[in-house]
Amino acid sequence: MKFLLLASFLSLSTYFSASVEAKEVVIISDLDETLRMANIEKKVKAAGKLITGVKPYEGLRAIFNEIKQTESEVKFYYLSNSYPFLYRGEKWTAKHGFPKGIVYQRGLKDKSKVFKTLKLREIAKRHPDASFILFGDNVEHDPDFYRNFLKENQQADIRVFIRDALLKFTEENNMVYFQTEAQITDDLNMSPETSKFVSHLPLKKLVPNFLLNNLKQRLIKSCREQLISCKEYASQRVEDIIEIITPTPTDK
């Protein structure tokens, strides 16, 4: 009788342990302008950065490393339309302290408009029961790729975060657009330590100066109908945006 009770107890313990087992988390991230301060909006300048070196967005690095440390089952994928002969994603992520993961970069025969979609499907098929957190930016086509991913995986637990590198302040259902990582630490349930670290980063490490310069140039082009001079209008608008996106340091 004691043996039967012990066996029943062990069976129930195994059941409850399995039932509370953490769900696998899959992080999928673009590289250029999501993790890398690459200035891909300006192709020539982006090419120059390949020589001088491309710095990381330290906010997402801190967030990714906390996810790695706190999630028991987590996989990282880095997915980019950039060619590996321009730079090796594995080397860059390792050099700059991002969690180790699988890197997919486009080959010469891969079409830019379908490469990421195909890889996203492969990853989803590989992890049918996972929760997904996707990171990208709005300089090129990440929002389109991720919208399709959401449509194709409607039953999955998916969260999407888009760096607003164009500073357009887009709002969209099922996607969180952010100008600085300080805006998404709560959404991602980051620790007080990580939240404090991110909120205390200098603005230029959250929003590099070239993004503001790119914005100013776009504003100059679009201000012909304004009564004030283009340069005055653009400068005023950039100052307004700097005030909006500068995070308030927190001791959370």
Order of alpha helices (4+ residues) and beta strands (2+ residues): alpha-beta-alpha-alpha-beta-alpha-beta-alpha-beta-alpha-beta-beta-alpha-alpha-alpha-alpha
